[in-house]
Amino acid sequence: MALKDDSVREDEEETLREFLADSECLEPLSEWTRRLNVFDVLKITNTEIRHSNVLAWLMDPAENHGLHDGVIRGFVAFAARRMVDDGGFDDLLMDCDGFSIRREWRNIDILAVNEKEKYVLCIENKIFSDEHDDQLARYRAEIEREFPDCRRRFVFLTPNSGEASESDWLAMGYGDVLDIIDRAVETAAPAPETARFIADYMDTVRRNILGDRELEDICKRIYAKHKRALDLIYEHRPDVVSTISNCCRKWIGEKAGNDKTIKLRKDTGDKWDTVFTTNLLPRLLPGIDEPSGIWGEYGHCVYQIHVNDDKDVPRVRLQLVFNFDGLDERLRGDCEEVIHAIEEVYKKVRIGKRWCIAWATDYSSVPIDSEEEWDKSLAKTLDGMLRQLKRFEGKLSEKQ
């Protein structure tokens, strides 16, 4: 088996060497990779909330972009042309200078309000996520309650004009947004610095949301030629979850060095979970630290710092995990007693045939726009969770 592993590794290394030796194949990408783009520098190209921030800024006629009411008027006209009743004609004739733009008003991405004209435009921006929890119906009901005397328009903005679950919401694509911005820039001729910023944003949308056809063709040719090497690179690429987990391992390693009640399990865990134990576990469950098939010498019960990335921003929590494989009847019964005590202390417990996961803390969000500060900001979050864990263990000890 070892020889096979060595040969596979050597084959993979040779594949990567061949790719590196053919660096000329990457030259056609230079037009894109050498271009300075402020959104790439700030690492916000794939952050939905940042796109909403830029759009809200461009839509506000009182902001300093120099486009005046060009962008908000474009959005109003887009909605008006798709109205099935006669209200759209009045929309096209109204004065758009009086708009105020609100961000995240009652969780709505962008809300444009013109009190003088009694008009409200509600925009839900969905680039990297989907609808959830009947949010469109809730938002519409909220707007109807708050603005009963206004003409109300609802826009569902997605990369490719995806249809909304609610018929009152008009489908709009980012191609439509670029057309609106392009016309506003051409009409207003903003200052060079502003024009460059707007051009960077439009370029970001084309590359990261809509897709650049020429760039796609170049990448397809390179991928066809070096598929194995690029698959290897992609498989081992650093990502948000891995980066956060590495920060978590560094943090728990420092804690274990200063607190002898904590033990870091370096050779266990995976991309999503950092494993550690405390002195409490073997005291509560004598024999639970006997070797298991899952965590080896570290037993059948461990703590995990779990990273979850199924929302708009990644989140972390501390959880206590039991594995029942190989436990005798006595230990299984002891585990069930502890789990019952945990349910009384902290209700969030999920029990299966082989596993039990008990939340020691709730999830905390990790801001994805401050990666450089994760060592500090994430450490503060984890410090707070560790204090919660100590209280959790204290209550658990009282129950036993």
Protein Blocks (a to p, Z undefined) as FASTA:
>chain_A
ZZmmmmmmmmmmmmmmmmmmmmmmmmmmmmmmmpccfklmnopmlgmklmmmmmmmmmmm
kbcnonojmmmmmmmmmmmmmpcblmlmmmmmpcfklpccdehighiabacddfknopad
dddddfkbcceehlmmmmmmmmmmmmmmbccddddddfkopacfbfkbccddfklmmmmm
mmmmmmnopafklmmmmmmmmmmmmmmmnopfklmmmmmmmmmmmmmmmmmmmmmpccfk
lmmmmmmmmmmmmmmmmmmkbccdfkgccfklccdddfklmmmmghjlgccfklomnoja
dcdddddfkbfbdcddddddddfehpafklmmmmmmmmmmmmmmpmcdcddfkbccddfb
dcddddfklmmlmmmmmmmmmmmmmmmmmmmmmmmmmmZZ
